[in-house]
Amino acid sequence: MSANGKGDSTRVVAAGRRKDWTQGIVNTPVWRASTILYDSVADLRASGATDTHHRLFYGRRGTPTQWSLADALTELEPGAEATFLYPSGVAAIAAALLSVLSPGDELLLVDSAYDPSRGIANTLLKRMGITTRFYDPLIGAGIAELIGPATRAILMESPGSLTFEVQDAPAICAAAKARGVVTLLDNTWATPLFFPAIEHGVDLSILACTKYVVGHSDVMLGSVTAAPGHFGKLRDTSFQLGQVASPDDSWLGSRGLRTMAVRLRQHQASALRIAEWLAGRPEVSRVLHPALPSCPGHALFARDFKGASGLFSFVLNGGDDAARAALIDGLDHFGIGFSWGGFESLALPVDPARHRTATRRADAGPIIRLQIGLEDTDDLIADLDAGLARFRAHVS
């Protein structure tokens, strides 16, 4: 139950559906616009001189279609001020960072971060004269020792999207606030339903809405939800960058959002069953699922999270890349592809060790990341069972 007394399923169904936007229709219609017409020159000038939030001004500033989804995402984050939408999750990460960093600043970035986040830090931010230091995802309150005079922001990702370490976000946020440092969290894995980031002290909560918000693997979309005092700079920076999510994609995001709670429950149940099954297999060295005690940071997950989604990894017990490929290539119900959060299951070979700089990994074998979709769990287990047989044959 949320702070406003509504359950998660009620909130995702009702959020953002203002009557002046829906106009009696269940779903907010698709308002497509570039030019907005004014009644007079005086009206035009007056419009440009005032706040355009939730008011038609020019298509790039949004229409009720975008505002509806943005407001819905804000309502899912207790204590948040407002949300800005972006054409992708990476665009959301970049805009959020650019809104809080300037030349000469330092960013602390978790070593288990999504590779595009590392790419932004090591290329775009570096060219701007912004330095990045990577930190151990399990550092917790110890991050205070890394905060220096130039540190302006900390970008977390919890759990990490390849190796699933859970961070002590409340402790990191507390240390940051004591030094006036802004905290950002890529909260795509948990969504606000399983980890209300603003409530836990995060200043800017980022979602690749492409994943669980949309839920159907057919839209690129991102969002940043800001705690009080942080939205103005985020919005101004995003306007200056020309960022805008299309009304059609925003409409699809809103449609997906309405079933997100029920889909997450199924993703969670299926993924946990499969993770526990894999944990008992001799071909598997370790399962990296935050809800399992074997996952780094599991105690923090049990303390802070309301649930788990459908993405996790497992480490094979020996073997090489060819044996891993043999397992994956013959799967019937798992596609091979990037992203996750859709209705279909995916299997992806991942090699996180080559991206790490602050921490080192010593895994017993190659790693496979699974996105567990909405198929029958028995079918997925049978598919993986056959895959593990191919792995054994390749190794022996």
C-alpha positions as CSV (number, residue, x, y, z in Angstrom):
1,M,0.0,0.0,0.0
2,S,1.4,3.4,-1.0
3,A,1.5,6.6,1.1
4,N,-1.7,7.8,-0.5
5,G,-3.6,4.6,0.5
6,K,-3.8,3.1,-2.9
7,G,-2.3,-0.3,-3.9
8,D,0.1,-0.6,-6.7
9,S,-2.4,-2.0,-9.2
10,T,-4.8,0.8,-8.5
11,R,-2.1,3.4,-9.0
12,V,-0.9,2.1,-12.3
13,V,-4.4,2.0,-13.6
14,A,-5.5,5.4,-12.4
15,A,-2.4,7.6,-12.4
16,G,-2.1,10.4,-14.9
17,R,-5.7,10.1,-16.2
18,R,-6.9,13.7,-15.6
19,K,-10.3,14.4,-17.0
20,D,-9.2,17.5,-18.9
21,W,-6.8,15.3,-20.8
22,T,-8.9,12.2,-21.3
23,Q,-12.1,14.2,-22.1
24,G,-14.3,11.3,-21.2
25,I,-12.2,8.7,-23.0
26,V,-10.6,5.9,-20.9
27,N,-7.1,6.5,-22.4
28,T,-5.7,9.9,-23.0
29,P,-5.8,10.3,-26.8
30,V,-2.8,10.8,-29.0
31,W,-2.2,14.6,-29.3
32,R,0.3,15.1,-32.2
33,A,1.5,18.6,-32.6
34,S,4.4,20.8,-33.7
35,T,2.8,24.3,-34.2
36,I,0.3,25.6,-31.6
37,L,-1.9,28.4,-32.8
38,Y,-2.6,31.6,-30.7
39,D,-5.6,33.9,-30.8
40,S,-3.5,37.1,-31.1
41,V,0.1,38.5,-30.9
42,A,-0.5,39.4,-27.3
43,D,-1.6,35.9,-26.5
44,L,1.5,34.5,-28.3
45,R,3.8,36.8,-26.3
46,A,2.1,36.2,-23.0
47,S,2.4,32.4,-23.5
48,G,6.1,32.6,-24.1
49,A,6.7,34.7,-20.9
50,T,5.1,32.2,-18.5
51,D,5.8,28.6,-17.3
52,T,4.8,26.2,-20.1
53,H,4.6,23.1,-17.8
54,H,1.4,21.3,-18.7
55,R,0.4,24.0,-21.1
56,L,0.4,24.0,-24.9
57,F,3.2,26.2,-26.3
58,Y,5.1,24.3,-29.0
59,G,5.1,20.6,-29.8
60,R,8.5,20.1,-28.3
61,R,7.2,21.1,-24.9
62,G,4.6,18.3,-25.0
63,T,0.9,17.7,-25.2
64,P,-1.5,16.0,-22.9
65,T,-0.4,12.6,-24.2
66,Q,3.1,13.1,-22.9
67,W,2.0,14.9,-19.7
68,S,-0.4,12.0,-18.8
69,L,2.4,9.4,-18.8
70,A,4.9,11.8,-17.0
71,D,2.3,12.5,-14.3
72,A,1.6,8.8,-13.9
73,L,5.2,8.0,-13.4
74,T,5.5,10.9,-10.8
75,E,2.5,9.5,-8.9
76,L,4.3,6.1,-8.7
77,E,7.2,7.8,-6.8
78,P,6.0,9.0,-3.4
79,G,7.5,12.4,-2.6
80,A,8.5,13.2,-6.2
81,E,8.1,16.6,-7.8
82,A,7.7,15.8,-11.6
83,T,8.9,13.6,-14.4
84,F,10.4,14.4,-17.8
85,L,10.2,11.9,-20.7
86,Y,12.9,11.0,-23.2
87,P,13.1,9.1,-26.5
88,S,15.2,6.3,-24.8
89,G,16.6,5.2,-21.5
90,V,20.1,6.3,-22.6
91,A,18.8,9.8,-23.5
92,A,17.3,9.9,-20.0
93,I,20.7,9.0,-18.3
94,A,22.6,11.5,-20.4
95,A,20.2,14.4,-19.8
96,A,20.0,13.7,-16.1
97,L,23.8,13.7,-15.8
98,L,24.2,16.9,-17.9
99,S,21.6,18.6,-15.7
100,V,23.9,18.3,-12.6
101,L,27.4,18.2,-14.0
102,S,29.7,21.0,-15.4
103,P,33.3,21.1,-16.6
104,G,35.7,20.4,-13.7
105,D,33.2,18.3,-11.8
106,E,33.6,14.7,-10.8
107,L,31.1,11.9,-11.1
108,L,31.1,8.7,-9.0
109,L,29.7,5.8,-11.0
110,V,29.0,2.3,-9.8
111,D,31.4,-0.3,-11.4
112,S,28.4,-2.6,-12.2
113,A,26.7,0.0,-14.3
114,Y,25.0,-0.5,-17.6
115,D,27.6,-0.3,-20.4
116,P,26.0,2.8,-22.1
117,S,26.3,4.6,-18.8
118,R,30.0,3.9,-18.7
119,G,30.2,5.0,-22.3
120,I,28.6,8.4,-21.5
121,A,31.1,8.9,-18.7
122,N,34.2,7.8,-20.7
123,T,33.4,9.7,-23.8
124,L,30.9,12.6,-23.7
125,L,31.6,13.6,-20.1
126,K,35.3,13.2,-20.5
127,R,35.3,15.5,-23.6
128,M,33.5,18.1,-21.4
129,G,36.2,18.0,-18.8
130,I,34.1,16.0,-16.3
131,T,36.0,13.2,-14.6
132,T,34.6,9.9,-13.5
133,R,35.6,7.5,-10.7
134,F,34.1,4.0,-10.6
135,Y,33.3,2.5,-7.2
136,D,32.5,-0.9,-5.8
137,P,28.7,-1.5,-5.9
138,L,28.9,-2.9,-2.3
139,I,30.7,0.2,-0.8
140,G,27.6,1.4,1.0
141,A,28.2,4.2,3.5
142,G,31.9,3.9,2.7
143,I,31.3,6.0,-0.4
144,A,31.8,9.1,1.9
145,E,35.5,8.5,1.7
146,L,35.4,8.8,-2.1
147,I,33.5,12.1,-2.1
148,G,36.0,14.9,-2.8
149,P,35.8,18.7,-3.3
150,A,34.9,18.3,-7.0
151,T,32.3,15.5,-6.6
152,R,28.9,16.7,-7.7
153,A,27.0,13.5,-8.5
154,I,26.7,9.8,-7.8
155,L,25.1,7.5,-10.4
156,M,23.9,4.2,-8.9
157,E,22.3,1.2,-10.6
158,S,20.8,-1.3,-8.2
159,P,20.9,-4.1,-8.9
160,G,23.5,-4.0,-11.6
161,S,22.0,-5.2,-14.9
162,L,24.6,-7.9,-15.6
163,T,25.8,-9.1,-12.2
164,F,22.9,-7.9,-9.9
165,E,24.8,-6.5,-6.9
166,V,22.3,-4.6,-4.7
167,Q,23.6,-1.3,-3.4
168,D,22.9,0.3,-0.1
169,A,21.1,3.2,-1.8
170,P,19.8,4.8,1.5
171,A,23.3,4.9,3.0
172,I,24.8,6.3,-0.2
173,C,22.1,9.0,-0.4
174,A,22.7,10.0,3.2
175,A,26.4,10.4,2.6
176,A,25.8,12.4,-0.5
177,K,23.2,14.7,1.1
178,A,25.7,15.5,3.9
179,R,28.1,16.8,1.3
180,G,25.6,18.4,-1.1
181,V,26.1,15.8,-3.8
182,V,23.2,14.9,-6.1
183,T,22.3,11.2,-6.4
184,L,20.9,9.5,-9.5
185,L,19.6,5.9,-9.7
186,D,18.9,3.8,-12.7
187,N,15.9,2.1,-11.3
188,T,14.8,0.2,-14.4
189,W,15.1,-3.3,-12.9
190,A,12.9,-2.7,-9.9
191,T,10.6,0.2,-11.1
192,P,9.1,2.4,-8.5
193,L,6.7,-0.4,-7.6
194,F,9.4,-2.6,-6.2
195,F,11.8,0.2,-5.1
196,P,10.4,3.7,-4.5
197,A,13.6,5.6,-5.2
198,I,12.6,9.1,-4.2
199,E,11.3,7.8,-0.9
200,H,14.7,6.2,-0.2
201,G,16.5,9.5,-0.7
202,V,17.4,9.5,-4.4
203,D,17.3,12.9,-6.1
204,L,16.8,11.7,-9.8
205,S,15.2,8.3,-10.5
206,I,15.8,7.1,-14.1
207,L,13.8,4.5,-16.0
208,A,14.4,2.9,-19.4
209,C,10.6,2.8,-19.9
210,T,11.4,0.6,-23.0
211,K,11.5,-2.2,-20.5
212,Y,8.7,-2.8,-17.9
213,V,6.7,0.4,-18.5
214,V,6.1,-0.4,-22.1
215,G,6.4,-4.2,-21.6
216,H,5.9,-5.2,-25.3
217,S,9.4,-4.8,-26.8
218,D,8.1,-2.3,-29.4
219,V,8.9,1.2,-28.1
220,M,12.1,3.2,-27.1
221,L,11.3,5.5,-24.2
222,G,12.9,6.8,-21.0
223,S,12.1,9.0,-18.0
224,V,13.6,10.9,-15.1
225,T,11.6,11.5,-12.0
226,A,12.9,14.3,-9.8
227,A,12.7,14.9,-6.1
228,P,11.6,18.4,-5.0
229,G,14.2,21.0,-6.0
230,H,15.7,19.1,-8.8
231,F,13.1,19.2,-11.6
232,G,13.6,22.8,-12.8
233,K,17.2,22.2,-13.8
234,L,16.4,18.9,-15.3
235,R,13.6,20.3,-17.4
236,D,15.7,23.4,-18.5
237,T,18.6,21.2,-19.5
238,S,16.3,18.8,-21.4
239,F,14.6,21.6,-23.2
240,Q,18.1,23.0,-24.2
241,L,19.1,19.6,-25.5
242,G,15.8,19.4,-27.6
243,Q,14.7,16.3,-25.8
244,V,11.2,15.1,-26.5
245,A,9.4,11.7,-26.5
246,S,6.9,11.4,-29.3
247,P,3.2,11.4,-28.4
248,D,2.7,8.0,-30.1
249,D,5.5,6.4,-28.0
250,S,4.2,8.1,-24.9
251,W,0.7,6.7,-25.6
252,L,2.1,3.2,-25.9
253,G,4.0,3.8,-22.7
254,S,0.8,4.7,-20.9
255,R,-1.0,1.7,-22.3
256,G,1.8,-0.6,-21.1
257,L,1.9,1.0,-17.7
258,R,-1.7,0.0,-17.0
259,T,-0.7,-3.7,-16.8
260,M,2.8,-3.2,-15.3
261,A,1.9,-4.3,-11.8
262,V,0.3,-7.6,-12.9
263,R,3.1,-8.3,-15.4
264,L,5.8,-7.7,-12.8
265,R,4.1,-10.2,-10.4
266,Q,4.3,-12.9,-13.1
267,H,7.8,-12.0,-14.2
268,Q,8.8,-12.2,-10.5
269,A,7.2,-15.6,-9.8
270,S,8.5,-17.2,-13.0
271,A,12.0,-15.8,-12.7
272,L,12.3,-16.9,-9.1
273,R,11.1,-20.4,-9.8
274,I,13.6,-20.7,-12.7
275,A,16.5,-19.2,-10.6
276,E,15.9,-21.7,-7.8
277,W,15.8,-24.5,-10.3
278,L,19.1,-23.4,-11.9
279,A,20.7,-23.1,-8.4
280,G,20.3,-26.8,-8.0
281,R,21.9,-27.8,-11.2
282,P,25.5,-29.1,-11.2
283,E,26.2,-27.3,-14.5
284,V,25.6,-24.0,-12.7
285,S,28.2,-22.5,-10.4
286,R,26.1,-19.6,-9.1
287,V,22.8,-17.8,-9.7
288,L,22.9,-14.0,-9.5
289,H,19.3,-13.2,-8.6
290,P,18.9,-10.5,-5.8
291,A,16.1,-12.6,-4.1
292,L,18.6,-15.5,-3.5
293,P,21.1,-15.4,-0.6
294,S,23.9,-16.2,-3.1
295,C,23.6,-12.8,-4.7
296,P,25.8,-10.0,-3.5
297,G,23.8,-7.5,-1.5
298,H,20.9,-9.9,-0.9
299,A,20.4,-8.6,2.7
300,L,19.9,-5.1,1.3
301,F,17.4,-6.4,-1.2
302,A,15.4,-8.1,1.6
303,R,15.5,-4.9,3.6
304,D,14.7,-2.3,0.9
305,F,12.8,-4.0,-2.0
306,K,9.2,-4.9,-2.3
307,G,9.8,-7.5,-5.0
308,A,12.0,-8.8,-7.8
309,S,11.6,-8.5,-11.6
310,G,12.3,-11.0,-14.3
311,L,16.0,-10.3,-15.1
312,F,18.9,-12.3,-13.6
313,S,22.1,-14.1,-14.5
314,F,23.8,-17.4,-13.8
315,V,27.4,-18.5,-13.9
316,L,28.2,-21.8,-15.6
317,N,30.3,-24.3,-13.9
318,G,33.3,-24.3,-16.2
319,G,33.2,-24.4,-20.0
320,D,34.1,-21.7,-22.5
321,D,32.4,-19.3,-24.8
322,A,31.7,-22.0,-27.4
323,A,29.9,-24.2,-24.7
324,R,27.9,-21.2,-23.7
325,A,26.9,-20.5,-27.3
326,A,25.9,-24.1,-27.7
327,L,23.5,-23.7,-24.8
328,I,22.0,-20.5,-26.0
329,D,21.9,-21.2,-29.8
330,G,19.6,-24.2,-29.4
331,L,17.0,-22.6,-27.2
332,D,13.4,-22.6,-28.5
333,H,11.6,-20.3,-26.2
334,F,14.4,-17.8,-25.5
335,G,15.3,-15.2,-28.1
336,I,18.9,-13.9,-28.4
337,G,18.9,-10.1,-28.2
338,F,19.4,-7.0,-26.1
339,S,17.0,-5.3,-23.8
340,W,14.4,-7.0,-21.5
341,G,11.1,-6.3,-19.7
342,G,9.0,-7.5,-22.6
343,F,6.6,-10.4,-22.7
344,E,9.1,-12.7,-24.4
345,S,12.1,-14.5,-22.7
346,L,15.6,-13.8,-23.8
347,A,19.1,-15.3,-23.2
348,L,22.2,-13.2,-23.6
349,P,25.9,-14.0,-23.2
350,V,27.5,-11.4,-21.0
351,D,31.1,-10.8,-20.0
352,P,31.1,-8.2,-17.2
353,A,34.7,-8.7,-16.2
354,R,36.0,-6.8,-19.2
355,H,34.1,-3.7,-18.2
356,R,35.2,-3.5,-14.6
357,T,37.8,-1.1,-13.3
358,A,37.2,-0.7,-9.6
359,T,36.4,-4.3,-8.9
360,R,37.5,-7.7,-10.2
361,R,35.6,-10.8,-11.0
362,A,36.7,-14.4,-10.7
363,D,33.8,-16.5,-12.0
364,A,33.9,-20.3,-12.4
365,G,32.7,-20.1,-16.0
366,P,30.9,-17.9,-18.6
367,I,27.8,-16.0,-17.6
368,I,24.4,-16.0,-19.2
369,R,21.7,-13.3,-18.5
370,L,18.1,-14.4,-18.7
371,Q,15.0,-12.2,-19.2
372,I,12.1,-14.3,-18.1
373,G,9.0,-13.4,-20.0
374,L,5.4,-14.5,-19.7
375,E,5.6,-18.0,-21.2
376,D,4.7,-21.1,-19.3
377,T,7.4,-21.7,-16.8
378,D,7.5,-25.4,-17.4
379,D,8.3,-24.8,-21.0
380,L,11.1,-22.5,-20.2
381,I,12.6,-24.9,-17.7
382,A,12.4,-27.8,-20.2
383,D,14.2,-25.5,-22.8
384,L,17.0,-24.7,-20.3
385,D,17.3,-28.3,-19.3
386,A,18.0,-29.2,-22.9
387,G,20.4,-26.3,-23.2
388,L,22.3,-27.5,-20.2
389,A,22.6,-31.0,-21.8
390,R,24.1,-29.3,-24.9
391,F,26.5,-27.5,-22.5
392,R,27.5,-30.8,-20.9
393,A,28.1,-32.4,-24.2
394,H,30.3,-29.6,-25.3
395,V,32.4,-29.6,-22.1
396,S,32.9,-33.3,-21.8
